[in-house]
Amino acid sequence: MIYDVIIIGGGISGCCIARTLSKYDSKICLLETQADLASGTTKANSGVVHAGYAAEREYVKRNLCIKGNKMYTQAAEELNFPFKRIGSFVVALEDSQIKTLEDYRKKGTEDGVLGLEIILDQKKILHMEPSLTEEVIGVLHAPSAGIVSPYEMTFALAENAALNGVKFFRNHKVSKIKHSDYTFTVKTKQGEFKGRNIINAAGMYARKISKMVGLDYFDIMPRKGEYILFDRNILNLNKILFPTPTKVSKGILVCPTIHENTFVGPNAQNITDKKDIATTTAGLKEILEGARALVPNIPERSAIRNFAGLRAVPDTYDFIIDNTDVYGFINVAGLLSPGLTSCFAIAEKVEGFLELLGVELKVKEDYNPFRPKPERFDDFSIEELDQKIREDPAWGNIICRCETVTEKEIINAIHSPVGARTVDGVKFRCRPGMGRCQGGFCRPRVIELLSRELNIPYDEVTKRGEDTNFLVGRTKDFILKSMEEGGIEE
Amino acid sequence: MIKYKTDVAVIGAGAAGLAAAIEVKKAGLGVLIIERDRELGGITLQCIHNGFGLREFNEELTGPEYAQRFINEINELQIPYKLNTMVIEIKPGTPEKPHKTLFAVNKQEGVIKIETKAVILAMGCREKPRGAINIPGFRPSGIYTAGQAQRFVNMEGWLPGKSYVILGSGDIGMIMARRLTWEGCKVKAVVEILPYVSGLLRNQVQCLEDYDIPLITNYTITKIHGKDRIKGVTISKVDRNFDRVIGTDKFIECDTLLLSVGLIPENELTFNAGAKLSSNNGPVVDNNLETTIDGIFACGNVLQVHDLVDLVTAEAKRSGKYAVEYINNGYGKDVKRSGQIKCVAGENVNYVKPDLINKSDLSKEIVFSFRVRYPDRRILIQFKDKNGVIYKKKKIYVIPSEMIELNLNMEEIGINPECKRIEIEVIPRPEVLIDED
C-alpha cells in the first residue's frame, strides 16, 4: 500500500493537517513517536488563540495567525472542542507602554484584526476584569482572542480525521526515510510505510526528520516555559491577561482555562535538552512574581500542579512552512506561538502545496466534517442523568470525584477513534485526575478500567507509555525472593 | 426517579459516618447512609496497622477490626446503606419546607432523591498532591500520595516500587515506611521540611527508629529526576523561611516517591450547598456541630483532620446526638437563636472548633478542639474575651500533630454572656508559673 500523504508528528499541527486533508479521497496516515497524540509541545501550551496583532509584519506567522484565529469559529462548531472567545487584555502599567499598545492597535486593525480597542478608563477596565491590579493605566482589548484546550482540540481533530479515513499509528518512531522513484519509504521499528508525499510536523524533532531526506537548512531549539495551575473557582478571570511585552519577552500571562481553572506562566528559558521538561524552583518563583504584577492576589495556596513545556524555536524565528526542494516533502516546522492559533491556516497552506505537487484533491462524497461533542456527566440535568443511567449504568459510577467523571466517559475515551491507551491518555481526554486531588482517589480505578477495556494486565497499564509503569509487582514478591536468596532470616 | 425519605441522611460510611448513624438509630430515628466506595469502613480499611480503639474500646485494634465493630452494629441495628453511591447535590431546606433534599447517583437506581430532616456530613479528607506544595522537576510515573500507595499495597495487593523516598513525616507516610520495609522494599529516607516530625511521636519511634529508616529534618525535595519513571530526588536543606540553603543539595536515588504532606477536609459538597468554610477548609460549625445551614451537621475529618480515629468516633457520636436533638426539638419550628459567640484562633493556635457558641448553650458542656501552629513546652492555654483572660490551663508541651481537646462549661468558667467573641491562645508560661510542673 502506498499512501498519498504520510504525516509525521501527532501534535496539533499534524492532526490539524490530517483532519483538513481527510475530506479528500486520498490515502493518508499519521505517525507519532509517543504513546499518544498531543504529547510534545502541544500538551504544555498556553491554549491561547491569539488575536494576531503581536508578530512583526515581516513574518509569515502574522498573517497566518490573523487568518487562523478567524477559522476557529467554524472548526469549533464542527468539531465540538471547547473554545471560548473571551478576549484578551494587554496591560499597561506605565505611560510609556501605552505607545506600544497603540502601535499594536493601529497595525493590527490595518491588517484585519477585528475589534481592537485601547481602554484608558481604569474604572471600566476593572469592571471588565476585577482581579486586575489597580496599577493598571490602560489596556489593549482584543475581543477576538480566545481560550481552547490544545490537547482536547488535537483529539477532536484526530477523531474526525480517523472517522474520515486517516490511519493513526502511535508508538511509531521514524528512524529513517528512503527516497526513490517519487516514493518515500519511512522506517519505524514496527514496519515500513510507503508514501508519495511527506508532511514533516515533528515539532521539536523537525530538523531530524528533515535531515533524513537530506534537507538541513534550519535548526530547532527548545525554549522551556513553566506554568502553575490553580484550582477552579478560585480566581474567576474574565479575560486573558498579558503584560505589555518587552523586546526580550512576551511576559507572564495570567489566564483562565476552558475548565475554569487559572494558570500563570510561561517564562522563557533557552535550553539544549529536548526532553528537559522539568520545572525549577527559580522558574516557579519567576512566574509567580511575574503574575503578581498583573493580579496581586494570586492564590498561591490553591495551586494544584506545576508543569513545563517546550517551544520549538526555529533559528529563523518565523514559521518554516515549505514545499521543499525534495519533491513531495513538505516542512511544517518551528511553530512556536502563535502556532496553535495558526494551525487551520497552516493546514490550508499545506493543502495548496499538495495541489502543486499534483495530489488529486477530490472531496469525498461521504466526508463528514462533524465530530459529536463527547457526552459529559456535568452537562446533563438531573432528569437527563437519570435517563442516561437507565440506558447505561456506567453513567452512574463516578470515578473521579473532583471533576465528576464517570465510568462511561472513561470507556468512551478509551473506545473513541484513536482512543486512550494510557492513564494520561484518559486524563487528557476526559479529565479524571485533573482536579484538586490530582488522581489520589481515582488512579487505581482508571488503571482498572484501562486493564478491563483493553484486556491488558493491571500492572502493564502505564502513565504515558513505555517505562512509565505504575506498579512493579505483587505484594510479597520481593520478600519471597529475598528469602529464597537467603537475604532475610525467617 | 427513585425517592427516599428518612430522618437523617449520613454522607460517608467511614469511621465518622458509621458512628453517627448508629447514634441516630439508637435514639429511635430513621437513618440512611450513603457511601461512594465499594464497602463500608472508609479509609480505616486500608489502615491495617494497629493502634486503633484504645480510647473507644480500651483495646488495641487494626483499622479494619475497628471498622468491623461498627459495621457489625450497623447490621444488627439494620441500618440501611447504599454503596457505590455518590451524592452530587445537597439542597438546604427553607422555613416553609424545612426538609433537605439530596441527589445521588448509582449504577442500579440512576439518580435518587432523598428527602431528609437532617444531614450529617462525614465525607472525610483527602491528601495534598504534589502540585499543592509545588515541588519542581520532572513529572514521571512513580509519584504517589502515601494513602494511595497504602491502598495499592494493603487493599489491591500491588507494590508501587522497590526503593522509596517519602516526603513529609505525616502519620500515613511513616506507617507506609514501615509497611514497605516489611515488604522487602528499601525506604531510603523520610524527608521533613520542619525541624520535627509532623505525625505522632509513637509513629516516629515505632515506624522509623525501630527500622533504622533515616529521618532527615529541615530538608525538602528541590528537584524530581527521571523523564519516564522517577530515578531520584534532590533534597536540600532549608532555612527558617523554608528557602533552600545553597550548597546543601544531596541526590537520593529511588524509583518511587511518596508524599505525606498533609490532609485537607473534603468539602466540595458542603461548599456547593452554601455552607461557610473556615480557614482549615472544614465547615464553620457551632457547638452542636451544625454548619451554617440549618439542620446540616458535620463530623470527623470533613470537619477537621483528627490524629486518632477514636476522636473521630467520639465527635461523630456527638453529631448524631445533636442531629437527633435538632429533629426532636428544632425541626420545622421557628427556633429563635439567642445569638452566637465567635471562637477565634489566637497566638500559636491554627484553628478552633467549634467556630461559634450558641448563647443558649452556655450552661452545657462544650468540646473545644484545636491545634497549635508550632511545638512549645510549658505553656498556658488561655481563653480571652475583650476584657481579659476568662480561663487558663497549664500544659507541659504541645505539638501540631496532637489535637488538643478541652471540655468546658462556659457558664462555669464565668463567660460574660454579652461578649461577642472569645480568643483561644497558647502562650509561653509567665516565669512565676514555670516551676510548677
Boltz contact constraints between the chains, C-beta under 6 A:
constraints:
  - contact:
      token1: [A, 275]
      token2: [B, 227]
      max_distance: 6.0
  - contact:
      token1: [A, 278]
      token2: [B, 137]
      max_distance: 6.0
  - contact:
      token1: [A, 278]
      token2: [B, 138]
      max_distance: 6.0
  - contact:
      token1: [A, 279]
      token2: [B, 136]
      max_distance: 6.0
  - contact:
      token1: [A, 280]
      token2: [B, 136]
      max_distance: 6.0
  - contact:
      token1: [A, 281]
      token2: [B, 136]
      max_distance: 6.0
  - contact:
      token1: [A, 281]
      token2: [B, 222]
      max_distance: 6.0
  - contact:
      token1: [A, 284]
      token2: [B, 134]
      max_distance: 6.0
  - contact:
      token1: [A, 284]
      token2: [B, 136]
      max_distance: 6.0
  - contact:
      token1: [A, 303]
      token2: [B, 131]
      max_distance: 6.0
  - contact:
      token1: [A, 303]
      token2: [B, 134]
      max_distance: 6.0
  - contact:
      token1: [A, 304]
      token2: [B, 131]
      max_distance: 6.0
  - contact:
      token1: [A, 305]
      token2: [B, 131]
      max_distance: 6.0
  - contact:
      token1: [A, 306]
      token2: [B, 131]
      max_distance: 6.0
  - contact:
      token1: [A, 306]
      token2: [B, 134]
      max_distance: 6.0
  - contact:
      token1: [A, 382]
      token2: [B, 103]
      max_distance: 6.0
  - contact:
      token1: [A, 382]
      token2: [B, 111]
      max_distance: 6.0
  - contact:
      token1: [A, 385]
      token2: [B, 111]
      max_distance: 6.0
  - contact:
      token1: [A, 386]
      token2: [B, 1]
      max_distance: 6.0
  - contact:
      token1: [A, 386]
      token2: [B, 110]
      max_distance: 6.0
  - contact:
      token1: [A, 386]
      token2: [B, 111]
      max_distance: 6.0
  - contact:
      token1: [A, 389]
      token2: [B, 110]
      max_distance: 6.0
  - contact:
      token1: [A, 390]
      token2: [B, 110]
      max_distance: 6.0
  - contact:
      token1: [A, 393]
      token2: [B, 107]
      max_distance: 6.0
  - contact:
      token1: [A, 396]
      token2: [B, 105]
      max_distance: 6.0
  - contact:
      token1: [A, 396]
      token2: [B, 106]
      max_distance: 6.0
  - contact:
      token1: [A, 396]
      token2: [B, 107]
      max_distance: 6.0
  - contact:
      token1: [A, 397]
      token2: [B, 107]
      max_distance: 6.0
  - contact:
      token1: [A, 398]
      token2: [B, 86]
      max_distance: 6.0
  - contact:
      token1: [A, 437]
      token2: [B, 126]
      max_distance: 6.0
  - contact:
      token1: [A, 438]
      token2: [B, 129]
      max_distance: 6.0
  - contact:
      token1: [A, 438]
      token2: [B, 131]
      max_distance: 6.0
  - contact:
      token1: [A, 440]
      token2: [B, 126]
      max_distance: 6.0
  - contact:
      token1: [A, 440]
      token2: [B, 127]
      max_distance: 6.0
  - contact:
      token1: [A, 440]
      token2: [B, 145]
      max_distance: 6.0
  - contact:
      token1: [A, 440]
      token2: [B, 148]
      max_distance: 6.0
  - contact:
      token1: [A, 463]
      token2: [B, 141]
      max_distance: 6.0
  - contact:
      token1: [A, 467]
      token2: [B, 228]
      max_distance: 6.0
  - contact:
      token1: [A, 467]
      token2: [B, 229]
      max_distance: 6.0
  - contact:
      token1: [A, 468]
      token2: [B, 141]
      max_distance: 6.0
  - contact:
      token1: [A, 468]
      token2: [B, 228]
      max_distance: 6.0
  - contact:
      token1: [A, 470]
      token2: [B, 141]
      max_distance: 6.0
  - contact:
      token1: [A, 471]
      token2: [B, 158]
      max_distance: 6.0
  - contact:
      token1: [A, 471]
      token2: [B, 160]
      max_distance: 6.0
  - contact:
      token1: [A, 472]
      token2: [B, 159]
      max_distance: 6.0
  - contact:
      token1: [A, 472]
      token2: [B, 161]
      max_distance: 6.0
  - contact:
      token1: [A, 472]
      token2: [B, 162]
      max_distance: 6.0
  - contact:
      token1: [A, 473]
      token2: [B, 159]
      max_distance: 6.0
  - contact:
      token1: [A, 474]
      token2: [B, 157]
      max_distance: 6.0
  - contact:
      token1: [A, 475]
      token2: [B, 153]
      max_distance: 6.0
  - contact:
      token1: [A, 475]
      token2: [B, 157]
      max_distance: 6.0
  - contact:
      token1: [A, 475]
      token2: [B, 159]
      max_distance: 6.0
  - contact:
      token1: [A, 475]
      token2: [B, 183]
      max_distance: 6.0
  - contact:
      token1: [A, 478]
      token2: [B, 184]
      max_distance: 6.0
  - contact:
      token1: [A, 479]
      token2: [B, 183]
      max_distance: 6.0
  - contact:
      token1: [A, 479]
      token2: [B, 184]
      max_distance: 6.0
  - contact:
      token1: [A, 482]
      token2: [B, 184]
      max_distance: 6.0
